[in-house]
Amino acid sequence: MSQQIIGSSQIAVFIGITVLIAVATWLKVRGPAAPHSGSGREVFLANGSLTWIYVAGSITLTNLSTEQLVGMNGNQMLLLAWWELAGFVGLMILAFVFVPIYYREKCTTVTELLERRYQGGSVRTVISAIFLLGNILIYLPAALYSGSLFLKSMFGVDWPLLWFAVPMAVIAAIYAITGGLKAVAVMDTFSGIGVLAIALLVVVLALYAVDFDLVSGVPPERVSMIGSAQSPIPFHTLFTGMLFIQIFYWSTNQNITQKAMTAPTVREAQKGVMAAAVLRVAVIPAIVVIPGVVGYKLFGPMGDATYGRVVAHVLPGWMSGMFAALMAAAVIAHTSAILNSSVALYALDFHDKFVRKIDNFWKLSALASAAFTVSSIIMIQAFENASSIINLLQELNGLSSMPVLSAFITGLLFANVDARAAVIGLLYGVSVYALHSFVLYVPGVFYPGETFYQHIGLGGLHYIDVMLIVLVSSVMVGLGANRLLFGNQARYIGPGAKGRRGTVHAR
């Protein structure tokens, strides 16, 4: 009987908080504003009306969702905090290098910048297609899958995942369709405050459960921040591929970077990005690794089930409905953000260019959001056999991240480069990384008896090292193709170059 009462109170709190966040978002978004114009800037950039706090909130929660909380804690080791700590550098580069460029060029999508830096538009189309397919086939269904899995374990029910996924997907689509990016960013911020507060409470209670002793009884490699050559993040990789992974993710990834373009001025955007960077180092690392190590100490190796088990163990029963509601809100906000970015890519880079000019982006957004929502629900089952959702996402992300970044680096540092040459460099990079990850891949087991693996491919190199090699060689292949195949002599215009810098190519 008590279990039934607790279950009813959980559901009541869950519904109450979900409604409260929705009402608070509506009250904020419905305020005095100009009539809907249906422009792409209004739908996808909130008309540049968001203050720094909403920029920071949207960036933070677009990144932080159940994939990170469940997946990173599932690795059950402190070393994974380096992904978050290194993110500070990536956000600083976004704030002081890329944000001024995007604002100066008046970009709505990051791919617009590429079209203006190259001779020809093919590179914009190819990279936009990569981003769009990644969102539709990987990131949207992965967000819904991980969120549904967490809620299922929180409520302790044996319902199909779709019972959780479908309502969250529909609500996410409603936010994206009715409020555009402004509603998404406001909801991100409101729900993000609650998620971070409860997640920090979980950290404190988890530490209390082990008497604030993470070390005793835990293998040294799980509490060390200096990764060995056989670890998931060897220490030397922090100074090689890790930096460029962060630059790609924070500065050239449409899902994240779009949020930094919603402020009225460059300075306001930079304030928001810097606030997100402070959260990145002050709060996020603890909540994505400490519960996992505590879970190892209490329950042993558990993989992606760790975080839900620790939360259920340390949180009072009456708080579980609140936490579940906030996590559901995080999943909805995260999904809405990716959905809005996906529609932006499709509308501006494909429909407007190849189908017909768009008169009203709100109407197209509604149709595209509905289609992407249905496809993401259908794709959820593809993730049900994943042993680690975060490791799977990192592996799939690596397939395109460095090749895409090579096109940005080449376009920003060199003039007189044909877009087709950049595409050749990009395709080369995808092929090399695919060879490493899927053809020459050897599962090198470390921490014997446990379910952790590293990629051993080209010359036995760690995959983060391979990513740096892919980046550098992709730039070289692109420049080589530009000279040998298209007869153009690239001209360096980056830092230290003489004469004019940052020349924008005419198409």
C-alpha positions as CSV (number, residue, x, y, z in Angstrom):
1,M,0.0,0.0,0.0
2,S,2.8,2.4,0.9
3,Q,4.4,1.7,-2.4
4,Q,1.2,2.6,-4.2
5,I,0.9,5.9,-2.2
6,I,4.5,6.8,-3.0
7,G,3.9,6.0,-6.7
8,S,0.8,8.2,-6.8
9,S,2.7,11.1,-5.1
10,Q,5.6,10.6,-7.6
11,I,3.3,10.9,-10.5
12,A,1.5,13.9,-9.0
13,V,4.7,15.8,-8.4
14,F,6.0,14.8,-11.8
15,I,2.9,16.2,-13.5
16,G,2.8,19.3,-11.3
17,I,6.4,20.3,-12.0
18,T,6.1,19.6,-15.7
19,V,3.0,21.9,-15.9
20,L,4.8,24.6,-13.8
21,I,7.8,24.7,-16.2
22,A,5.4,25.0,-19.1
23,V,3.4,27.8,-17.6
24,A,6.6,29.7,-16.6
25,T,7.9,29.4,-20.1
26,W,4.7,30.5,-21.7
27,L,4.5,33.6,-19.4
28,K,8.0,34.6,-20.3
29,V,7.7,34.0,-24.1
30,R,4.2,35.6,-24.5
31,G,5.4,39.0,-23.2
32,P,5.3,42.2,-25.3
33,A,6.8,41.4,-28.7
34,A,6.6,42.4,-32.3
35,P,4.0,40.5,-34.4
36,H,5.2,37.2,-35.8
37,S,6.9,37.9,-39.1
38,G,7.6,34.3,-40.0
39,S,11.3,35.1,-40.7
40,G,14.1,32.6,-40.2
41,R,15.7,34.9,-37.7
42,E,12.5,34.9,-35.6
43,V,12.0,31.2,-35.6
44,F,15.6,30.0,-35.3
45,L,17.4,32.9,-33.5
46,A,14.6,34.3,-31.3
47,N,15.0,37.6,-33.2
48,G,18.3,38.2,-31.3
49,S,16.2,39.0,-28.2
50,L,17.7,36.7,-25.5
51,T,19.8,38.0,-22.6
52,W,23.0,36.4,-21.5
53,I,21.3,34.2,-18.8
54,Y,19.1,32.5,-21.4
55,V,22.1,32.0,-23.7
56,A,24.0,30.4,-20.9
57,G,21.0,28.3,-19.8
58,S,20.3,27.1,-23.3
59,I,23.9,26.1,-24.1
60,T,24.2,24.3,-20.8
61,L,21.1,22.2,-21.0
62,T,21.4,21.5,-24.7
63,N,24.7,19.8,-23.7
64,L,23.6,18.3,-20.4
65,S,20.9,15.7,-20.6
66,T,20.4,12.1,-19.8
67,E,23.1,11.0,-22.3
68,Q,25.7,12.8,-20.2
69,L,24.3,12.1,-16.7
70,V,23.5,8.4,-17.4
71,G,26.3,7.7,-19.9
72,M,29.3,9.4,-18.2
73,N,28.4,8.2,-14.8
74,G,28.0,4.8,-16.4
75,N,31.8,4.7,-17.0
76,Q,32.2,4.9,-13.2
77,M,35.5,6.8,-13.2
78,L,36.7,10.3,-12.4
79,L,38.8,10.5,-15.5
80,L,35.8,11.3,-17.7
81,A,35.6,14.7,-16.0
82,W,38.3,15.8,-18.5
83,W,35.6,16.0,-21.2
84,E,33.8,18.7,-19.2
85,L,36.9,20.5,-17.9
86,A,38.3,20.7,-21.5
87,G,35.0,22.2,-22.6
88,F,36.0,25.4,-20.9
89,V,38.6,26.0,-23.5
90,G,36.2,25.2,-26.3
91,L,33.7,27.7,-24.9
92,M,36.3,30.4,-24.6
93,I,37.2,29.9,-28.3
94,L,33.5,30.1,-29.2
95,A,33.2,33.3,-27.2
96,F,36.2,35.2,-28.5
97,V,36.9,33.7,-31.9
98,F,33.7,32.3,-33.5
99,V,30.9,34.5,-31.9
100,P,32.3,37.7,-33.4
101,I,32.7,36.0,-36.8
102,Y,29.1,34.6,-36.8
103,Y,27.7,37.9,-35.8
104,R,29.7,39.9,-38.3
105,E,28.6,37.6,-41.1
106,K,24.9,37.6,-39.8
107,C,24.7,33.8,-39.8
108,T,21.7,31.8,-38.9
109,T,23.4,28.4,-39.4
110,V,27.1,27.7,-39.0
111,T,27.1,26.3,-42.5
112,E,26.3,29.8,-43.9
113,L,29.8,30.9,-42.9
114,L,31.3,28.2,-45.0
115,E,29.5,29.2,-48.2
116,R,30.9,32.8,-47.7
117,R,34.5,31.6,-47.2
118,Y,34.7,29.3,-50.2
119,Q,34.4,29.6,-53.9
120,G,31.2,27.6,-54.4
121,G,28.4,26.4,-52.1
122,S,28.9,22.6,-52.2
123,V,30.7,22.4,-48.9
124,R,27.8,24.1,-47.1
125,T,25.4,21.6,-48.5
126,V,27.5,18.5,-47.7
127,I,28.2,19.6,-44.1
128,S,24.6,20.6,-43.5
129,A,23.5,17.2,-44.7
130,I,26.0,15.5,-42.3
131,F,24.6,17.6,-39.4
132,L,21.0,17.0,-40.4
133,L,21.4,13.2,-40.8
134,G,23.3,13.0,-37.5
135,N,20.5,14.8,-35.7
136,I,17.7,12.8,-37.2
137,L,19.3,9.4,-37.1
138,I,21.4,9.6,-34.0
139,Y,21.0,12.6,-31.6
140,L,17.2,13.0,-31.5
141,P,16.4,9.3,-30.9
142,A,19.4,8.9,-28.5
143,A,18.0,11.7,-26.3
144,L,14.6,10.2,-26.2
145,Y,16.0,6.7,-25.6
146,S,18.3,7.6,-22.7
147,G,15.6,9.8,-21.1
148,S,13.0,7.1,-21.4
149,L,15.3,4.5,-20.0
150,F,16.1,6.7,-17.0
151,L,12.4,7.5,-16.3
152,K,11.5,3.8,-16.6
153,S,14.1,2.9,-13.9
154,M,13.1,5.8,-11.7
155,F,9.5,4.8,-11.6
156,G,10.4,1.1,-11.4
157,V,7.8,0.0,-14.0
158,D,8.1,-2.5,-16.8
159,W,6.4,-0.3,-19.5
160,P,7.7,-0.1,-23.1
161,L,10.2,2.7,-23.6
162,L,7.8,4.2,-26.2
163,W,5.3,5.0,-23.4
164,F,7.8,7.5,-22.1
165,A,9.4,8.6,-25.4
166,V,6.2,9.5,-27.3
167,P,4.8,12.0,-24.8
168,M,8.3,13.7,-24.4
169,A,8.8,13.8,-28.2
170,V,5.3,15.4,-28.7
171,I,5.8,18.0,-26.0
172,A,9.3,18.8,-27.4
173,A,7.7,19.3,-30.8
174,I,5.0,21.6,-29.4
175,Y,7.7,23.8,-27.8
176,A,9.7,24.0,-31.1
177,I,6.6,24.6,-33.3
178,T,4.8,27.2,-31.2
179,G,7.6,29.1,-29.6
180,G,10.7,28.6,-31.8
181,L,14.1,28.9,-30.3
182,K,13.0,31.5,-27.8
183,A,10.6,29.0,-26.1
184,V,13.3,26.3,-26.2
185,A,15.9,28.6,-24.6
186,V,13.6,29.8,-21.9
187,M,12.5,26.3,-21.0
188,D,16.2,25.2,-21.1
189,T,17.0,27.8,-18.5
190,F,14.1,27.2,-16.1
191,S,14.4,23.4,-16.2
192,G,18.2,23.6,-16.1
193,I,18.2,25.4,-12.7
194,G,16.2,22.6,-11.2
195,V,18.2,19.8,-12.9
196,L,21.5,21.3,-11.7
197,A,20.2,21.8,-8.1
198,I,18.9,18.2,-7.8
199,A,22.0,16.8,-9.5
200,L,24.2,18.6,-7.0
201,L,22.1,17.3,-4.2
202,V,22.6,13.8,-5.5
203,V,26.4,14.3,-5.5
204,V,26.3,15.5,-1.9
205,L,24.0,12.6,-0.7
206,A,26.1,10.1,-2.7
207,L,29.3,11.2,-1.0
208,Y,27.5,11.1,2.4
209,A,26.5,7.5,1.6
210,V,30.2,6.5,1.4
211,D,31.3,8.8,4.3
212,F,32.9,11.2,1.7
213,D,35.5,8.6,0.9
214,L,35.8,7.8,-2.8
215,V,39.2,6.1,-2.7
216,S,39.1,3.1,-0.4
217,G,37.9,0.0,-2.0
218,V,38.0,1.5,-5.5
219,P,40.7,0.6,-8.1
220,P,43.2,3.4,-8.4
221,E,42.5,3.9,-12.1
222,R,38.9,4.8,-11.3
223,V,39.8,7.8,-9.1
224,S,42.9,9.0,-10.9
225,M,42.9,12.1,-13.2
226,I,46.1,11.0,-14.9
227,G,45.1,8.6,-17.6
228,S,47.5,5.8,-18.6
229,A,48.1,4.8,-22.2
230,Q,45.4,2.1,-21.8
231,S,42.7,4.4,-20.3
232,P,39.7,6.0,-22.0
233,I,41.6,9.4,-21.9
234,P,45.4,9.0,-21.9
235,F,46.9,12.1,-20.3
236,H,48.8,13.2,-23.4
237,T,45.6,13.3,-25.5
238,L,44.5,16.4,-23.5
239,F,47.1,18.3,-25.5
240,T,46.5,16.7,-28.9
241,G,43.0,15.7,-30.2
242,M,41.0,16.7,-27.1
243,L,41.4,20.5,-27.8
244,F,40.1,20.2,-31.3
245,I,37.2,17.9,-30.3
246,Q,36.1,20.7,-28.0
247,I,36.5,23.4,-30.7
248,F,34.3,21.4,-33.0
249,Y,31.7,20.6,-30.5
250,W,31.3,24.1,-29.0
251,S,32.2,26.4,-31.9
252,T,31.1,24.7,-35.2
253,N,28.3,22.4,-34.1
254,Q,24.9,23.9,-35.1
255,N,23.0,22.4,-32.1
256,I,25.2,24.3,-29.6
257,T,26.5,27.3,-31.6
258,Q,23.0,28.4,-32.7
259,K,22.2,29.3,-29.0
260,A,25.1,31.7,-28.9
261,M,23.6,33.6,-31.9
262,T,20.3,34.5,-30.1
263,A,21.6,37.5,-28.1
264,P,21.2,41.1,-29.4
265,T,24.9,41.9,-29.4
266,V,28.2,40.1,-29.5
267,R,29.0,41.3,-26.0
268,E,25.7,39.9,-24.6
269,A,26.4,36.6,-26.4
270,Q,29.9,36.4,-25.0
271,K,28.6,37.0,-21.5
272,G,26.3,34.0,-21.9
273,V,29.0,31.8,-23.3
274,M,31.4,32.7,-20.5
275,A,28.7,32.0,-17.9
276,A,28.2,28.6,-19.5
277,A,31.9,28.1,-19.3
278,V,32.0,28.8,-15.6
279,L,29.2,26.3,-15.0
280,R,31.2,23.8,-17.1
281,V,34.2,23.8,-14.7
282,A,32.4,24.6,-11.4
283,V,29.4,22.3,-11.5
284,I,29.2,19.9,-14.4
285,P,32.3,17.6,-13.7
286,A,31.1,16.6,-10.3
287,I,27.6,15.6,-11.3
288,V,28.7,13.5,-14.3
289,V,31.4,11.4,-12.5
290,I,31.1,11.3,-8.7
291,P,27.8,9.4,-8.6
292,G,29.3,6.9,-10.9
293,V,32.3,6.2,-8.7
294,V,30.1,6.0,-5.6
295,G,27.9,3.5,-7.6
296,Y,31.0,1.4,-8.2
297,K,31.9,1.5,-4.5
298,L,28.4,0.6,-3.4
299,F,27.3,-1.8,-6.1
300,G,30.3,-2.7,-8.3
301,P,30.4,-2.4,-12.2
302,M,26.9,-1.5,-13.5
303,G,27.4,0.5,-16.7
304,D,24.6,2.8,-17.7
305,A,22.3,1.5,-14.9
306,T,24.6,3.2,-12.4
307,Y,23.1,6.6,-12.2
308,G,19.5,5.5,-11.8
309,R,20.6,3.1,-9.1
310,V,22.5,5.7,-7.1
311,V,19.7,8.2,-7.4
312,A,17.1,5.7,-6.1
313,H,19.5,4.8,-3.3
314,V,20.3,8.3,-2.0
315,L,17.3,10.4,-2.7
316,P,14.3,10.4,-0.3
317,G,11.3,8.7,-1.9
318,W,9.2,11.8,-2.0
319,M,11.8,13.6,-4.1
320,S,12.0,11.0,-6.9
321,G,8.9,12.4,-8.7
322,M,10.5,15.9,-8.6
323,F,13.8,14.6,-10.0
324,A,12.0,12.5,-12.7
325,A,10.0,15.6,-13.7
326,L,13.1,17.8,-14.0
327,M,15.0,15.1,-15.9
328,A,12.0,14.7,-18.3
329,A,12.0,18.5,-18.7
330,A,15.8,18.3,-19.5
331,V,15.1,15.7,-22.1
332,I,12.2,17.7,-23.6
333,A,14.3,20.9,-23.7
334,H,17.3,19.0,-25.2
335,T,15.1,17.4,-27.8
336,S,13.4,20.7,-28.6
337,A,16.8,22.4,-29.1
338,I,18.1,19.7,-31.5
339,L,14.7,19.7,-33.3
340,N,14.9,23.5,-33.8
341,S,18.5,23.3,-35.1
342,S,17.5,20.5,-37.5
343,V,14.6,22.4,-38.9
344,A,16.9,25.4,-39.3
345,L,19.4,23.4,-41.3
346,Y,16.7,21.9,-43.5
347,A,14.8,25.1,-44.1
348,L,17.8,27.4,-44.9
349,D,20.3,24.9,-46.5
350,F,17.9,22.7,-48.5
351,H,14.3,23.8,-48.8
352,D,15.0,27.5,-49.3
353,K,17.8,26.7,-51.8
354,F,16.5,23.7,-53.7
355,V,12.8,23.5,-53.3
356,R,11.3,27.0,-53.2
357,K,11.7,30.2,-51.3
358,I,10.0,30.2,-47.9
359,D,7.4,32.9,-47.1
360,N,6.7,31.8,-43.6
361,F,9.2,29.8,-41.6
362,W,6.6,29.0,-38.8
363,K,4.6,26.9,-41.2
364,L,7.6,25.0,-42.5
365,S,8.9,24.5,-39.0
366,A,5.6,22.9,-38.0
367,L,5.7,20.4,-40.8
368,A,9.4,19.6,-40.6
369,S,9.3,19.3,-36.8
370,A,6.4,16.8,-37.0
371,A,8.3,14.7,-39.6
372,F,11.5,14.7,-37.6
373,T,9.6,13.8,-34.4
374,V,8.0,10.8,-36.0
375,S,11.3,9.6,-37.4
376,S,13.1,10.0,-34.1
377,I,10.4,7.9,-32.3
378,I,10.8,5.2,-35.0
379,M,14.6,5.1,-34.5
380,I,14.6,4.7,-30.7
381,Q,14.7,0.9,-31.0
382,A,18.0,1.1,-32.8
383,F,19.6,2.1,-29.5
384,E,18.2,-0.5,-27.3
385,N,21.2,-2.9,-27.7
386,A,23.8,-0.2,-27.0
387,S,26.1,-1.2,-24.1
388,S,27.0,2.4,-23.4
389,I,25.0,5.3,-24.9
390,I,27.8,7.9,-24.3
391,N,30.5,5.8,-25.8
392,L,28.3,5.0,-28.8
393,L,27.6,8.7,-29.4
394,Q,31.3,9.6,-29.1
395,E,32.3,7.0,-31.6
396,L,29.7,8.1,-34.1
397,N,30.5,11.7,-33.5
398,G,34.1,11.1,-34.3
399,L,33.2,9.9,-37.8
400,S,32.4,13.5,-38.8
401,S,33.7,15.9,-36.2
402,M,37.3,16.3,-37.4
403,P,36.5,16.2,-41.1
404,V,33.9,19.0,-40.6
405,L,36.3,21.0,-38.5
406,S,38.9,20.7,-41.2
407,A,36.6,22.6,-43.6
408,F,36.1,25.4,-41.1
409,I,39.8,25.7,-40.4
410,T,40.7,25.7,-44.1
411,G,38.0,28.3,-44.8
412,L,39.0,30.6,-42.0
413,L,42.7,30.5,-42.5
414,F,43.0,30.4,-46.3
415,A,41.6,32.4,-49.2
416,N,41.2,31.3,-52.8
417,V,40.0,27.7,-51.9
418,D,37.4,25.9,-54.0
419,A,34.5,24.4,-52.0
420,R,34.9,21.1,-53.9
421,A,38.5,20.8,-52.5
422,A,37.2,21.2,-49.0
423,V,34.6,18.5,-49.7
424,I,37.4,16.2,-50.9
425,G,39.3,16.8,-47.7
426,L,36.2,16.1,-45.7
427,L,35.4,12.9,-47.5
428,Y,39.0,11.7,-47.0
429,G,38.8,12.4,-43.3
430,V,35.5,10.5,-42.9
431,S,37.1,7.5,-44.8
432,V,40.2,7.4,-42.7
433,Y,38.3,7.6,-39.4
434,A,35.9,4.9,-40.6
435,L,38.9,2.7,-41.5
436,H,40.3,3.2,-38.0
437,S,37.0,2.7,-36.1
438,F,35.2,0.1,-38.0
439,V,37.8,-1.8,-40.2
440,L,41.1,-1.9,-38.2
441,Y,39.3,-1.7,-34.9
442,V,40.6,-4.1,-32.2
443,P,38.8,-4.1,-28.8
444,G,41.7,-3.6,-26.4
445,V,40.4,-4.7,-23.0
446,F,41.7,-2.7,-20.0
447,Y,40.8,-3.1,-16.4
448,P,40.5,-6.9,-16.7
449,G,37.2,-8.5,-16.1
450,E,35.2,-5.3,-16.7
451,T,33.4,-3.9,-19.6
452,F,35.6,-1.1,-20.8
453,Y,37.3,-1.0,-24.2
454,Q,39.5,1.4,-26.2
455,H,39.9,1.7,-29.9
456,I,43.1,0.3,-31.3
457,G,43.4,1.0,-35.0
458,L,46.0,2.8,-37.0
459,G,49.4,1.8,-35.5
460,G,47.8,1.0,-32.2
461,L,47.0,4.7,-31.7
462,H,44.3,5.9,-29.3
463,Y,41.2,7.2,-31.2
464,I,41.7,10.8,-29.8
465,D,45.2,10.8,-31.3
466,V,43.7,9.5,-34.6
467,M,41.3,12.4,-34.6
468,L,44.1,14.9,-34.6
469,I,45.8,13.0,-37.4
470,V,42.5,13.0,-39.4
471,L,42.1,16.8,-38.8
472,V,45.6,17.8,-40.0
473,S,45.7,15.4,-42.9
474,S,42.2,16.5,-44.1
475,V,43.3,20.1,-44.2
476,M,46.4,19.1,-46.2
477,V,44.4,16.9,-48.6
478,G,41.9,19.7,-49.2
479,L,44.7,22.3,-49.9
480,G,46.4,19.7,-52.1
481,A,43.2,19.1,-54.1
482,N,42.6,22.8,-54.4
483,R,46.0,23.2,-56.1
484,L,46.3,20.0,-58.1
485,L,42.7,19.5,-59.2
486,F,41.3,23.0,-59.4
487,G,44.5,25.0,-60.1
488,N,44.1,27.4,-57.2
489,Q,46.9,28.7,-55.0
490,A,45.6,29.0,-51.5
491,R,46.6,32.2,-49.7
492,Y,47.1,32.2,-45.9
493,I,45.0,34.9,-44.2
494,G,45.1,33.7,-40.6
495,P,46.9,35.2,-37.6
496,G,50.2,36.8,-38.6
497,A,49.3,37.1,-42.3
498,K,50.3,40.3,-44.0
499,G,47.7,42.5,-45.6
500,R,44.0,42.0,-45.3
501,R,42.7,39.2,-43.1
502,G,39.4,37.5,-43.0
503,T,38.6,38.1,-46.7
504,V,35.2,36.7,-47.6
505,H,35.0,35.0,-50.9
506,A,32.4,36.0,-53.5
507,R,30.4,33.1,-54.8
